[in-house]
Amino acid sequence: MFFKKSLTFYFLLSTFYFLLSTYTHMYLNKAILIGNLTRDPELKAIASGNKVCTFSIATNRTYKDANGVRQEKTDYHNIVVWGK
């Protein structure tokens, strides 16, 4: 099950990166997020026929606070991918 989720995540991430690369404009910033899926991706078709995929990724980061103590924080990112 974990392997299947990992493959799905990497496929969705590569699709997301491709869409960003294809439609890059001067005002659009790129971000590559590498993390763990927090829930199964949901693929929906809307009335116009376009497909929408939503999923969530958790990323970890470590930093030192003002006292010099190492802290670890988890950030959650909700991702929405639009496609045909």
C-alpha positions as a Markdown table, in Angstrom:
| # | Residue | x | y | z |
|---|---|---|---|---|
| 1 | Met | 0.0 | 0.0 | 0.0 |
| 2 | Phe | 2.8 | 2.4 | 0.9 |
| 3 | Phe | 4.6 | 1.7 | -2.3 |
| 4 | Lys | 1.5 | 2.4 | -4.4 |
| 5 | Lys | 1.0 | 5.7 | -2.6 |
| 6 | Ser | 4.6 | 6.6 | -3.2 |
| 7 | Leu | 4.3 | 6.0 | -6.9 |
| 8 | Thr | 1.1 | 7.9 | -7.1 |
| 9 | Phe | 2.7 | 10.8 | -5.2 |
| 10 | Tyr | 5.8 | 10.9 | -7.5 |
| 11 | Phe | 3.5 | 10.7 | -10.6 |
| 12 | Leu | 1.3 | 13.6 | -9.3 |
| 13 | Leu | 4.4 | 15.6 | -8.3 |
| 14 | Ser | 5.9 | 15.2 | -11.8 |
| 15 | Thr | 2.6 | 16.1 | -13.4 |
| 16 | Phe | 2.3 | 19.2 | -11.2 |
| 17 | Tyr | 5.9 | 20.2 | -12.1 |
| 18 | Phe | 5.2 | 19.6 | -15.8 |
| 19 | Leu | 2.2 | 21.9 | -15.6 |
| 20 | Leu | 4.1 | 24.6 | -13.8 |
| 21 | Ser | 7.0 | 24.3 | -16.4 |
| 22 | Thr | 4.6 | 24.5 | -19.3 |
| 23 | Tyr | 2.6 | 27.5 | -18.1 |
| 24 | Thr | 5.4 | 29.5 | -16.5 |
| 25 | His | 5.0 | 33.3 | -16.9 |
| 26 | Met | 7.0 | 36.1 | -15.5 |
| 27 | Tyr | 4.7 | 36.5 | -12.5 |
| 28 | Leu | 4.5 | 32.7 | -11.6 |
| 29 | Asn | 7.0 | 31.2 | -9.1 |
| 30 | Lys | 7.9 | 27.6 | -9.1 |
| 31 | Ala | 8.0 | 25.4 | -6.0 |
| 32 | Ile | 9.0 | 21.8 | -5.7 |
| 33 | Leu | 7.7 | 20.1 | -2.6 |
| 34 | Ile | 9.1 | 16.7 | -1.6 |
| 35 | Gly | 7.3 | 15.2 | 1.3 |
| 36 | Asn | 4.8 | 12.5 | 2.4 |
| 37 | Leu | 1.2 | 12.1 | 1.3 |
| 38 | Thr | -1.2 | 12.8 | 4.2 |
| 39 | Arg | -4.3 | 11.4 | 2.5 |
| 40 | Asp | -5.2 | 9.6 | -0.7 |
| 41 | Pro | -5.4 | 11.8 | -3.8 |
| 42 | Glu | -8.9 | 12.6 | -4.9 |
| 43 | Leu | -9.6 | 12.9 | -8.6 |
| 44 | Lys | -12.8 | 14.5 | -9.6 |
| 45 | Ala | -14.4 | 15.6 | -12.9 |
| 46 | Ile | -16.3 | 18.9 | -12.9 |
| 47 | Ala | -19.2 | 19.8 | -15.1 |
| 48 | Ser | -17.1 | 21.4 | -17.8 |
| 49 | Gly | -15.2 | 18.1 | -18.3 |
| 50 | Asn | -12.0 | 19.2 | -16.7 |
| 51 | Lys | -10.4 | 17.0 | -14.1 |
| 52 | Val | -9.3 | 18.2 | -10.7 |
| 53 | Cys | -6.9 | 16.3 | -8.4 |
| 54 | Thr | -6.5 | 17.3 | -4.8 |
| 55 | Phe | -4.0 | 15.9 | -2.3 |
| 56 | Ser | -2.0 | 17.0 | 0.7 |
| 57 | Ile | 1.7 | 16.8 | 1.5 |
| 58 | Ala | 3.5 | 17.0 | 4.8 |
| 59 | Thr | 7.0 | 18.4 | 4.8 |
| 60 | Asn | 9.5 | 18.6 | 7.7 |
| 61 | Arg | 12.0 | 21.3 | 8.4 |
| 62 | Thr | 14.5 | 21.9 | 11.2 |
| 63 | Tyr | 15.9 | 25.2 | 12.4 |
| 64 | Lys | 17.5 | 26.8 | 15.4 |
| 65 | Asp | 15.4 | 29.1 | 17.5 |
| 66 | Ala | 16.5 | 32.4 | 19.1 |
| 67 | Asn | 18.1 | 30.4 | 22.0 |
| 68 | Gly | 20.1 | 28.1 | 19.7 |
| 69 | Val | 17.9 | 25.1 | 20.4 |
| 70 | Arg | 17.2 | 22.9 | 17.3 |
| 71 | Gln | 13.5 | 22.7 | 16.5 |
| 72 | Glu | 11.6 | 20.6 | 14.0 |
| 73 | Lys | 8.4 | 21.7 | 12.4 |
| 74 | Thr | 5.9 | 19.9 | 10.1 |
| 75 | Asp | 4.2 | 22.0 | 7.5 |
| 76 | Tyr | 1.1 | 20.8 | 5.6 |
| 77 | His | 0.4 | 21.8 | 2.0 |
| 78 | Asn | -2.9 | 21.4 | 0.2 |
| 79 | Ile | -2.3 | 20.9 | -3.5 |
| 80 | Val | -4.9 | 21.3 | -6.3 |
| 81 | Val | -4.0 | 20.2 | -9.8 |
| 82 | Trp | -6.1 | 21.1 | -12.8 |
| 83 | Gly | -5.9 | 19.2 | -16.0 |
| 84 | Lys | -7.9 | 17.8 | -19.0 |
